[in-house]
Amino acid sequence: MSEWKRPFLYVVVCAAGIADDVGKLITLAQKQEWDVGVIATPQGLGFIDAPAVEAQTGYPIRSAWRSPGAPRPLPPPDAIAVAPATFNTINKWAAGISDTLALGILNEAYGLGVPTVVLPYLNAAQAAHPAYQQSLERLRGMGVLIGEYEAHRPKAGGGRENFRWEQALELLGLVSR
Ligand SMILES: Cc1cc2nc3c(=O)[nH]c(=O)nc-3n(C[C@H](O)[C@H](O)[C@H](O)COP(=O)(O)O)c2cc1C
């Protein structure tokens, strides 16, 4: 009989002000029997406490591509949560641009059929740009699950208290694994 393996969740962290709360999502996922690995965008790395996140997950944070021939630092994902997701990464992902490791993983996840959820975190001035709504539509059409978030006021920061990290797991619960 084969041994049961905990499913593996990739949490993709972008450079948004609340990224330092990502430990909340890791805790929630681990409580629900997921193992977790974090992929940060290069900018996102500066927004999180990397040693604390690595201690919590037990895996190195990935941000850059590995060298050819080097072993893969993380197992393949059973699901991916992009949280928080920036304006920048959402638009590049929808356009199929892979200029960060995080985007490379997201762009391939579609073809691999990996269930993926995105929790945007951005301000109203960013959300007003027509490219953003088009990007969300395109991602929705690709089967990406999109969390609800009301954009916060420009230049005001904030919105932290309205950001529901648990939505990532709630939405992933809708897909079979
Ligand atoms: C303090 C700070 C907070 C930021 N917060 C956000 C944010 O909440 N949402 C967003 O889309 N961009 C935010 N940005 C801008 C992004 O960091 C910037 O667009 C960056 O290029 C995103 O890179 P990434 O998508 O590769 O992580 C913030 C920048 C700074 C300096």
The ligand as an SDF file (V2000), in Angstrom:
LIG
                    3D

 31 33  0  0  0  0  0  0  0  0999 V2000
    5.9120   49.8850    0.3260 C   0  0  0  0  0  0  0  0  0  0  0  0
    5.3400   49.4260   -0.9910 C   0  0  0  0  0  0  0  0  0  0  0  0
    4.1010   48.8650   -1.0140 C   0  0  0  0  0  0  0  0  0  0  0  0
    3.5550   48.4290   -2.2290 C   0  0  0  0  0  0  0  0  0  0  0  0
    2.3270   47.8670   -2.2200 N   0  0  0  0  0  0  0  0  0  0  0  0
    1.7870   47.4420   -3.3810 C   0  0  0  0  0  0  0  0  0  0  0  0
    0.5010   46.8300   -3.3650 C   0  0  0  0  0  0  0  0  0  0  0  0
   -0.1540   46.7000   -2.3400 O   0  0  0  0  0  0  0  0  0  0  0  0
   -0.0010   46.3610   -4.5350 N   0  0  0  0  0  0  0  0  0  0  0  0
    0.6910   46.4820   -5.7220 C   0  0  0  0  0  0  0  0  0  0  0  0
    0.1900   46.0090   -6.7480 O   0  0  0  0  0  0  0  0  0  0  0  0
    1.9200   47.0740   -5.7620 N   0  0  0  0  0  0  0  0  0  0  0  0
    2.4820   47.5470   -4.6230 C   0  0  0  0  0  0  0  0  0  0  0  0
    3.7050   48.1280   -4.6310 N   0  0  0  0  0  0  0  0  0  0  0  0
    4.4030   48.2680   -5.9240 C   0  0  0  0  0  0  0  0  0  0  0  0
    5.0980   46.9550   -6.2900 C   0  0  0  0  0  0  0  0  0  0  0  0
    6.0270   46.6140   -5.2780 O   0  0  0  0  0  0  0  0  0  0  0  0
    5.8240   47.0740   -7.6520 C   0  0  0  0  0  0  0  0  0  0  0  0
    4.8710   47.2370   -8.6790 O   0  0  0  0  0  0  0  0  0  0  0  0
    6.7070   45.8880   -7.9480 C   0  0  0  0  0  0  0  0  0  0  0  0
    7.2830   46.0620   -9.2450 O   0  0  0  0  0  0  0  0  0  0  0  0
    5.9310   44.5850   -7.9370 C   0  0  0  0  0  0  0  0  0  0  0  0
    6.7930   43.5230   -8.2240 O   0  0  0  0  0  0  0  0  0  0  0  0
    6.2710   42.0250   -8.2580 P   0  0  0  0  0  0  0  0  0  0  0  0
    4.9420   42.0120   -8.9390 O   0  0  0  0  0  0  0  0  0  0  0  0
    7.3150   41.3110   -9.0990 O   0  0  0  0  0  0  0  0  0  0  0  0
    6.2440   41.5070   -6.8730 O   0  0  0  0  0  0  0  0  0  0  0  0
    4.2740   48.5740   -3.4410 C   0  0  0  0  0  0  0  0  0  0  0  0
    5.5520   49.1510   -3.3950 C   0  0  0  0  0  0  0  0  0  0  0  0
    6.0690   49.5860   -2.1980 C   0  0  0  0  0  0  0  0  0  0  0  0
    7.4430   50.1920   -2.1860 C   0  0  0  0  0  0  0  0  0  0  0  0
  1  2  1  0
  2  3  1  0
  2 30  2  0
  3  4  2  0
  4  5  1  0
  4 28  1  0
  5  6  2  0
  6  7  1  0
  6 13  1  0
  7  8  2  0
  7  9  1  0
  9 10  1  0
 10 11  2  0
 10 12  1  0
 12 13  2  0
 13 14  1  0
 14 15  1  0
 14 28  1  0
 15 16  1  0
 16 17  1  0
 16 18  1  0
 18 19  1  0
 18 20  1  0
 20 21  1  0
 20 22  1  0
 22 23  1  0
 23 24  1  0
 24 25  2  0
 24 26  1  0
 24 27  1  0
 28 29  2  0
 29 30  1  0
 30 31  1  0
M  END
$$$$
